[in-house]
Amino acid sequence: MSLLRNLIRPYFYTRYGFHRLTGTGAFRNGHVSYVRTAPRPQWNPLKQALWNAHVKQLMESSCSVAAVVTCINAIGATQNGNSGTASQTDILDRVTTGHWKQRMSGSGYRGRRGLPLQVLGRVIEESLKVYGIKFQAVEVVHTPKNIPRQSSVRTTLKKRLHDFDRFGNGLIVAHFDQGSLVPTLNIPHISPVGAYDSAAGRVTMLDVDPEQKNPYAVDFDTFYQGLSCDYHHVLEAYGYGSGGYVYIKLR
């Protein structure tokens, strides 16, 4: 992990500086819009509960913790009224899958910090069980680059986004390159999807990063690009090959 900090971060900062100076990437005009007012969808209690339960991460590498706690408390509020059941400190003591707590520490678990996509899926499933959340399935979905626009991966994702927004029958936790969506470093990040406007084709992220003061919306293609981005090859040694998402099917 010291290699990552000492050698890889300069690469990330150089890439960030280039995009900022040239107005490219997430710095291009009209790329992202910020959401100042939370939606109040009376037809979708889960969506409203998700916005109410949204929290920011407490530690540098703990985006997974804030994302999972947000989802657990939102689903709990709609299933049995127990909102706020999980806390970011409590959940790390109760859910031990994947050496989660160690991975959040400064030294990590065997030098590895944060959660790769596959580990995130296992952590989410175990968290749902520990907190007594009823669910049908947890699916880890890899999102390949350069696939046809009408591929089943993309069309299934669009349908799941639509069904979440309209019916609240599942949640999507994105594992994505944050710098592809907003002006920041191009590093792996985890946050839940908060809304989807199928008419405009825009995805709203409930980003758990404290530096992102408001949720933000990007078009579907940009969202998919963030999911399908191949992380820097050095990160593969730490389990970060590419992104994707975890789908929590509730009914």
C-alpha positions as CSV (number, residue, x, y, z in Angstrom):
1,M,0.0,0.0,0.0
2,S,3.0,2.3,0.5
3,L,3.8,1.8,-3.1
4,L,0.3,3.0,-4.0
5,R,0.7,6.1,-1.9
6,N,4.2,7.0,-3.0
7,L,4.2,6.1,-6.7
8,I,0.6,5.8,-7.9
9,R,-1.0,8.9,-6.4
10,P,1.4,11.2,-8.3
11,Y,0.0,9.6,-11.5
12,F,-3.6,10.3,-10.3
13,Y,-2.8,13.9,-9.5
14,T,-1.1,14.4,-12.8
15,R,-4.1,13.1,-14.7
16,Y,-6.4,15.2,-12.5
17,G,-4.3,18.3,-13.3
18,F,-4.3,17.6,-17.1
19,H,-8.1,17.3,-17.2
20,R,-8.5,20.5,-15.1
21,L,-6.2,22.5,-17.3
22,T,-7.7,21.3,-20.6
23,G,-11.3,21.2,-19.5
24,T,-11.7,17.6,-20.4
25,G,-13.0,14.5,-18.6
26,A,-15.2,15.4,-15.7
27,F,-14.2,19.1,-16.1
28,R,-16.0,19.6,-19.4
29,N,-19.0,21.9,-19.4
30,G,-22.3,20.4,-18.7
31,H,-20.8,17.1,-17.7
32,V,-22.4,16.9,-14.3
33,S,-25.3,18.6,-12.5
34,Y,-25.7,18.9,-8.8
35,V,-29.0,18.1,-7.0
36,R,-29.9,20.7,-4.3
37,T,-33.3,19.4,-3.3
38,A,-34.1,15.8,-2.3
39,P,-36.9,14.1,-4.2
40,R,-40.1,13.2,-2.4
41,P,-41.6,10.4,-4.4
42,Q,-44.7,9.3,-2.7
43,W,-45.0,6.3,-4.9
44,N,-41.6,5.0,-3.9
45,P,-40.9,4.8,-0.1
46,L,-37.6,3.1,-0.6
47,K,-36.2,5.9,-2.7
48,Q,-37.2,8.5,-0.2
49,A,-35.8,6.4,2.6
50,L,-32.5,6.1,0.8
51,W,-32.1,9.8,0.6
52,N,-33.1,10.2,4.2
53,A,-30.5,7.5,5.2
54,H,-27.7,8.9,3.1
55,V,-24.5,9.4,5.2
56,K,-20.9,10.4,4.4
57,Q,-17.9,8.2,5.0
58,L,-15.9,8.7,8.2
59,M,-12.5,7.5,7.1
60,E,-10.4,7.8,3.9
61,S,-11.1,4.3,2.6
62,S,-14.5,3.7,4.2
63,C,-16.8,4.6,1.3
64,S,-18.1,1.0,1.4
65,V,-19.1,1.4,5.0
66,A,-21.1,4.5,4.4
67,A,-22.7,3.1,1.2
68,V,-23.8,-0.2,2.9
69,V,-25.1,1.6,6.0
70,T,-27.1,3.9,3.8
71,C,-28.7,0.9,2.1
72,I,-29.3,-1.2,5.2
73,N,-31.0,1.7,7.0
74,A,-33.1,2.6,4.0
75,I,-34.4,-0.9,3.5
76,G,-34.9,-1.4,7.2
77,A,-37.0,1.8,7.3
78,T,-39.3,0.5,4.6
79,Q,-39.6,-3.1,5.8
80,N,-40.1,-2.6,9.6
81,G,-39.7,1.1,10.4
82,N,-36.3,0.5,12.0
83,S,-34.4,3.4,10.4
84,G,-30.9,4.2,11.7
85,T,-30.4,0.7,13.0
86,A,-26.9,0.4,11.6
87,S,-24.0,2.7,12.3
88,Q,-20.7,3.0,10.5
89,T,-18.8,1.9,13.6
90,D,-21.2,-0.8,14.7
91,I,-21.4,-2.6,11.3
92,L,-17.6,-3.1,11.2
93,D,-17.8,-5.1,14.4
94,R,-20.8,-7.1,13.4
95,V,-19.9,-7.9,9.8
96,T,-16.5,-9.7,9.6
97,T,-16.7,-10.9,6.0
98,G,-13.7,-10.1,3.8
99,H,-11.7,-8.7,6.8
100,W,-13.8,-5.5,6.3
101,K,-12.8,-3.7,9.5
102,Q,-9.1,-4.4,8.9
103,R,-9.4,-3.1,5.3
104,M,-10.7,0.2,6.7
105,S,-7.6,0.8,8.8
106,G,-4.5,2.7,7.9
107,S,-2.4,-0.4,7.3
108,G,-5.3,-2.4,5.7
109,Y,-5.6,-6.2,5.6
110,R,-2.2,-7.5,4.4
111,G,-1.6,-4.1,3.0
112,R,-4.9,-3.9,1.1
113,R,-7.4,-1.1,1.9
114,G,-10.9,-0.6,0.6
115,L,-13.2,-3.3,-1.0
116,P,-12.8,-4.7,-4.5
117,L,-16.1,-5.4,-6.3
118,Q,-16.3,-9.1,-5.4
119,V,-15.6,-8.5,-1.8
120,L,-18.2,-5.7,-1.7
121,G,-20.8,-8.2,-2.9
122,R,-20.0,-10.6,-0.1
123,V,-20.0,-7.8,2.5
124,I,-23.4,-6.5,1.3
125,E,-25.0,-10.0,1.5
126,E,-23.6,-10.7,4.9
127,S,-24.7,-7.2,6.1
128,L,-28.3,-7.8,5.0
129,K,-28.4,-11.1,6.9
130,V,-26.8,-9.7,10.1
131,Y,-29.4,-6.9,10.2
132,G,-32.3,-9.1,9.4
133,I,-33.1,-7.5,6.1
134,K,-35.4,-9.5,3.8
135,F,-34.0,-9.8,0.2
136,Q,-34.3,-12.1,-2.8
137,A,-30.7,-12.0,-4.1
138,V,-27.4,-10.1,-4.2
139,E,-25.7,-10.0,-7.6
140,V,-22.2,-8.8,-8.4
141,V,-22.2,-7.5,-12.0
142,H,-19.0,-6.7,-14.0
143,T,-19.4,-4.1,-16.7
144,P,-17.1,-4.7,-19.6
145,K,-15.8,-1.8,-21.7
146,N,-16.5,-1.4,-25.4
147,I,-19.6,-3.5,-25.6
148,P,-22.6,-2.7,-28.0
149,R,-25.0,-0.1,-26.7
150,Q,-27.8,-2.7,-26.8
151,S,-25.9,-5.4,-25.0
152,S,-27.7,-7.3,-22.2
153,V,-25.4,-5.8,-19.6
154,R,-26.4,-2.2,-20.5
155,T,-30.1,-2.9,-21.1
156,T,-30.4,-4.9,-17.8
157,L,-28.7,-2.1,-15.9
158,K,-31.1,0.5,-17.4
159,K,-34.1,-1.7,-16.5
160,R,-32.8,-2.1,-12.9
161,L,-32.3,1.7,-12.7
162,H,-35.8,2.3,-13.9
163,D,-37.4,-0.3,-11.7
164,F,-35.5,1.1,-8.6
165,D,-36.7,4.6,-9.4
166,R,-40.3,3.8,-10.1
167,F,-41.0,0.7,-8.0
168,G,-38.3,0.5,-5.3
169,N,-37.8,-3.3,-5.9
170,G,-34.0,-3.2,-5.7
171,L,-31.0,-1.1,-5.0
172,I,-27.8,-0.5,-7.0
173,V,-24.4,0.1,-5.3
174,A,-21.9,1.3,-7.8
175,H,-18.2,0.5,-7.7
176,F,-16.8,3.1,-10.1
177,D,-14.0,5.5,-11.1
178,Q,-15.1,8.6,-9.2
179,G,-13.0,10.9,-11.4
180,S,-15.0,9.8,-14.5
181,L,-18.2,11.3,-12.9
182,V,-17.0,14.4,-11.0
183,P,-13.9,16.6,-11.0
184,T,-11.7,14.6,-8.6
185,L,-9.0,11.8,-8.7
186,N,-9.6,8.8,-11.0
187,I,-9.7,6.3,-8.2
188,P,-12.0,3.4,-7.2
189,H,-15.0,4.6,-5.2
190,I,-18.3,3.1,-3.9
191,S,-21.7,4.8,-3.5
192,P,-25.4,4.0,-4.0
193,V,-27.5,5.2,-6.9
194,G,-30.1,7.6,-5.7
195,A,-32.3,8.2,-8.7
196,Y,-32.8,7.6,-12.4
197,D,-34.6,9.9,-14.9
198,S,-35.4,7.5,-17.7
199,A,-36.7,10.3,-19.9
200,A,-33.5,12.4,-19.7
201,G,-31.3,9.3,-19.3
202,R,-29.6,10.7,-16.2
203,V,-28.3,8.8,-13.1
204,T,-28.1,10.5,-9.7
205,M,-25.4,9.4,-7.3
206,L,-25.7,9.6,-3.5
207,D,-22.0,10.0,-3.2
208,V,-20.7,9.2,0.3
209,D,-17.5,11.3,-0.2
210,P,-17.6,14.2,2.2
211,E,-16.0,16.4,-0.4
212,Q,-19.1,16.0,-2.6
213,K,-21.5,18.3,-0.8
214,N,-24.5,17.4,-2.9
215,P,-25.7,14.4,-4.9
216,Y,-25.0,14.7,-8.6
217,A,-26.4,13.5,-11.9
218,V,-24.7,12.4,-15.0
219,D,-25.9,10.8,-18.2
220,F,-26.2,7.1,-18.5
221,D,-23.2,6.7,-20.8
222,T,-21.0,8.6,-18.4
223,F,-22.3,6.5,-15.5
224,Y,-21.5,3.3,-17.4
225,Q,-18.1,4.6,-18.4
226,G,-17.4,5.1,-14.7
227,L,-18.5,1.6,-13.9
228,S,-16.5,0.0,-16.8
229,C,-13.3,1.9,-16.3
230,D,-10.2,-0.2,-15.9
231,Y,-8.3,1.0,-12.9
232,H,-4.6,1.6,-13.1
233,H,-2.9,-1.7,-13.7
234,V,-0.8,-1.4,-10.5
235,L,-4.1,-1.6,-8.6
236,E,-4.8,-5.1,-9.9
237,A,-2.3,-6.4,-7.2
238,Y,-4.7,-5.0,-4.6
239,G,-7.8,-6.6,-6.3
240,Y,-9.0,-3.6,-8.3
241,G,-9.1,-4.7,-11.9
242,S,-12.2,-2.8,-12.9
243,G,-15.5,-1.6,-11.5
244,G,-19.1,-2.7,-11.8
245,Y,-22.1,-2.8,-9.4
246,V,-23.8,-4.8,-6.8
247,Y,-27.6,-5.3,-7.3
248,I,-29.7,-5.9,-4.2
249,K,-32.9,-7.6,-5.4
250,L,-35.6,-7.1,-2.8
251,R,-38.6,-8.5,-4.6
